[in-house]
Amino acid sequence: MSPELALLYELWDKFKSHLPKKDRVDLAEEMVRTFDEHIDISDAEAELNSFDSMMKAAIVSHFDLGYEDPDDDDDNWDY
């Protein structure tokens, strides 16, 4: 794990316990956006399983991991 991702992991681990569960996803998303704006966390996908489900969801959402747009499927034409 890169030092940048290790910092994100450690900060998230410390902060999440101080928030109500309903606010944790919002904080996770904000942390990922802030980290991505200021440091390189492009290898987050490789370390995805190191994070809990809320941070995983924030990383997947931010980097559009695993998302496929059904409108981009050229093999499914209706004639």
N, C-alpha and C positions, 0 to 999 in steps of 0.2 A: 504494500500500500504506500502510495506517495505521501510525503510529509503533509501536503495540502489536504489530501483526503483524510489522513489521520487526525488533523486538526478539526476538520468538519465533524468527523466521528466523535471525537472527544467533547467538543462543544455541544453537539447535539445530545450526547449522553448526559451531560451535566444539566443542560437547560430543560429538557423534556419533563423531568420529574417535578419541576416547579410550575408547570402549566396544567390547566384542566385538559382532559383528553380531547375535548372538542376544538381546542385552540392549537393543538400540536401539529396538525397537518399544515395549517397556515404558517406557523413558524418554520417548519421544515422547508416549505416552498420558498419562503423569504430567505432563509439561510442559503439554499442552493442557488437562488438567483444572485445573491450578494457575492457568494464565493465565486461563481462563474464570471461575474463582472470584473472581479479584481485579481483572481489567480486562476491558474490552469487546473481544472478538475475534469478535463475531458476523458480521463481514464476511469471515471466513476462507474461506467458500465461493467468494467472488469471486476470491480470490487462491490458490486451491487449486493451480493449475498452477505456482506459483512454488516450491513445496516438492518435496522428493524423495519417493520412493514410501513410505517409512516414515512420514514426517510426514503425508503425504496420507492414509494409512490411519488414522492416529490421529485426524485431524480428521474424516474421514468417519464413523468409528465414534462419536466423541464427539457429533457433531451429528446423527447418523442421516441423513446425506445420501445420497440415492439409494436408501434402503431402503423397500421397499413390503411390507407384511404381506399375504401371500396370503390370510389369513383375512378381510381387509377388502374383498375383491373381491365386491361385491354382484351383479355380472353373471354369475357362474358358479355358478348353482344347479343341483343335481342332483335331479331329481324322478323 
